[in-house]
C-alpha cells in the first residue's frame, strides 16, 4: 500500500514539475496592430465609395468598396497619435473622424489625399462642477 501511495505522489510531483517547466502564456504571431474601427466614405476625386480602417497605432488604410473580394489596402495619411475610436461622419459618409487616447479628436474630409485636422479635445473643459443637494431639494426641483 505504501508503494502505491509513493507512486501516486511521485506521479503528481512529476506532473506538477512538467507543468511548471512547460507552461507559458499563449501569444499570437500577428503584426501586433489591431483595428479600431471601419467606415465607408465618399471619395470626391474618383466619385466612388471607399472603405477605411483605422488601427490603434494611428495608421489608416483604405480600399475601393466596388471590388468585392479583390481589395488592395492602401496606406492613407496617418493620424499623429494612437487612436481608440474611428468612424465616418457627415451625411452620406463623406469624411472620417478618429479619437485619440488623450481625448484629441481628428477629422478629415479627404482621407485618401488630405491631412488630419485637430478638431479639439474631449477633455479640455476640465472637471464638471457639481453642487451637493439634499434629497428634498432634488424632489422640489423636479416636482415643478
C-alpha positions in Angstrom: 0.0 0.0 0.0 2.8 2.4 0.8 4.4 1.6 -2.5 1.3 2.6 -4.4 1.0 5.8 -2.4 4.6 6.6 -3.2 4.0 6.1 -7.0 0.9 8.3 -6.9 2.7 11.1 -5.1 5.7 10.8 -7.4 3.4 10.9 -10.5 1.7 14.0 -9.2 5.1 15.6 -8.4 6.3 14.9 -12.0 3.1 16.2 -13.4 3.4 19.4 -11.4 7.1 19.8 -12.4 6.3 19.3 -16.1 3.5 21.9 -16.0 5.8 24.3 -14.1 8.6 24.0 -16.6 6.5 23.8 -19.8 3.5 26.2 -19.2 3.8 29.5 -21.0 1.4 32.3 -22.0 -0.2 31.8 -25.4 0.6 34.6 -27.7 -0.4 35.3 -31.3 2.1 35.7 -34.1 0.4 38.6 -35.8 1.7 42.0 -36.5 0.6 43.4 -33.2 -1.6 46.1 -34.8 -5.3 45.9 -34.0 -8.1 47.6 -36.0 -10.1 50.2 -34.0 -12.8 50.9 -36.5 -14.0 50.8 -40.1 -16.0 53.4 -42.1 -17.4 53.9 -45.6 -16.8 57.3 -47.1 -17.3 59.0 -50.5 -14.1 59.9 -52.4 -15.0 63.1 -54.4 -11.8 62.8 -56.5 -12.9 59.5 -58.0 -16.7 59.7 -57.4 -16.6 56.3 -55.7 -17.4 54.9 -52.3 -14.3 53.6 -50.4 -13.7 51.8 -47.1 -11.2 52.9 -44.5 -9.8 51.1 -41.5 -8.1 52.8 -38.6 -5.6 51.0 -36.4 -4.6 51.5 -32.8 -1.2 52.8 -33.8 -2.7 55.6 -35.9 -2.3 54.1 -39.3 -5.2 54.3 -41.7 -5.8 52.1 -44.8 -8.4 52.5 -47.5 -9.7 50.5 -50.4 -12.3 50.6 -53.2 -15.6 49.1 -52.0 -16.6 48.3 -55.5 -14.2 45.4 -55.9 -15.6 42.7 -53.7 -13.0 40.1 -52.7 -10.2 41.9 -54.5 -9.5 44.7 -52.2 -6.0 46.2 -52.1 -5.5 48.1 -48.9 -3.5 51.3 -49.5 -2.0 53.4 -46.6 -3.6 56.8 -46.2 -2.3 59.8 -44.2 -1.5 58.5 -40.7 -3.1 60.1 -37.6 -0.4 61.8 -35.4 -1.5 59.9 -32.3 -2.6 56.4 -31.2 -6.4 56.1 -31.6 -9.2 54.4 -29.6 -12.2 55.1 -31.8 -12.6 55.5 -35.6 -15.7 56.2 -37.7 -17.3 58.1 -40.6 -19.0 61.4 -40.3 -21.3 63.6 -42.3 -24.4 62.9 -44.3 -23.6 60.2 -46.8 -20.4 59.4 -45.0 -18.1 61.9 -46.7 -15.4 62.1 -44.0 -13.6 60.3 -41.2 -13.1 61.0 -37.6 -10.7 59.5 -35.1 -10.5 59.9 -31.3 -7.1 59.6 -29.6 -6.4 58.1 -26.2 -5.7 61.6 -24.7 -9.1 62.9 -26.0 -7.9 64.6 -29.1 -10.4 64.4 -32.0 -9.1 64.4 -35.5 -11.2 64.6 -38.7 -10.6 64.7 -42.4 -12.9 65.2 -45.4 -10.3 63.5 -47.8 -8.6 60.5 -46.1 -7.0 59.5 -49.4 -5.1 62.7 -50.2 -5.8 65.1 -47.4 -4.4 65.5 -43.9 -6.0 65.0 -40.5 -7.1 68.2 -38.7 -7.3 68.5 -34.9 -10.9 69.3 -34.2 -10.5 69.7 -30.4 -10.1 67.7 -27.2 -13.0 66.0 -25.5 -11.5 66.6 -22.0 -10.5 70.2 -22.4 -13.3 71.5 -20.3 -11.8 70.2 -17.1 -13.8 68.5 -14.3 -17.5 69.0 -14.2 -18.6 71.3 -11.3 -21.2 69.7 -9.1 -23.3 71.1 -6.2 -24.4 68.8 -3.4 -28.1 68.7 -2.9 -30.3 67.0 -0.3 -33.0 64.5 -1.4 -35.7 67.1 -0.6 -34.0 69.7 -2.8 -33.9 67.3 -5.7 -37.6 66.4 -5.3 -38.5 70.0 -5.1 -36.6 71.0 -8.2 -38.1 68.2 -10.3 -41.7 68.3 -9.0 -42.4 71.6 -10.7 
